[in-house]
Amino acid sequence: MGTIQKDIENNIAFLRLNRPDVYNSFNREMALQLQKELDFCASSDLVRSVVISGNGKAFCAGQDLKEVTDKELNPGFRTILEEHYAPIIEKIRNLKKPVIAAVDGVAAGAGANIALACDVVVASERTSFIQAFSGIGLVPDSGGTFFLPRLIGFQKASALAMLGDKIKAKEAERMGMIYKVFTVEAFDEEVQKIAEKMAQMPTMALGLIKQALNSSMTNSLEDQLKLETELQLKASESNDYEEGVTAFLQKRKPEFKGN
């Protein structure tokens, strides 16, 4: 099965971090394998939505510290950041399909920030998010200092990054860090519903929405308005737009193809 378990069902790619004995902490093998699977999702016509989750009791505990303290295995921090985590974040954000983080159990360090980089983050009630870096004398990475202040505001992000507080799922939902929280019993079913809904939606439009939101992080209002026009023109030329309008006028459910 390897460090990433991949299953495709109803145009949904389920990517499960698969090192449960170490709470799905990342080593080089798992980081590179996740990149490979994200590339597959980007290129495959079989995939219209992606779910990233973890096997076992945790979503992801971040970096495997045994790897970085092993004199023979340690790839070094520059390699870990530039070859492992940065490409994962970039691939998630550049993937022209929705990526859902299904967080069940602890999400700490890089594990938390990879989840927060996804388009939709849902969690079970037993989940907690931890910016665990300062506790061992490190700085948040994997996009944490970029996404967290944009999600919850500068002051909250600063406090969580410095104090390393454990944030329960309900509190994360309340402060706008994540989309929704579900009971442990209903979690898998609710994730499936969201993923299936997104896989049946006009995928091209979702990809363009993602592009617009990415650009809004740094664009001026003037630049963003221009980009919205450009993307809207592109969306209006799609088959899905034609199908959506036709279905609306005919009062039936649209059947989107993702183009």
Secondary structure, DSSP 8 states (H G I E B T S, - for coil): --SEEEEEETTEEEEEE--GGGTT-B-HHHHHHHHHHHHHHHH-TT-SEEEEEESTT-SB-SB-HHHHH-TTT---HHHIIIIIIHHHHHHHHH-SS-EEEEE-SEEETHHHHHHHTSSEEEEETT-EEE--SGGGT----TTHHHHHHHHH-HHHHHHHHHH--EEEHHHHHHTTSSSEEE-TTTHHHHHHHHHHHHHTS-HHHHHHHHHHHHHHTT--HHHHHHHHHHHHHHHHTSHHHHHHHHHHHTTS-------
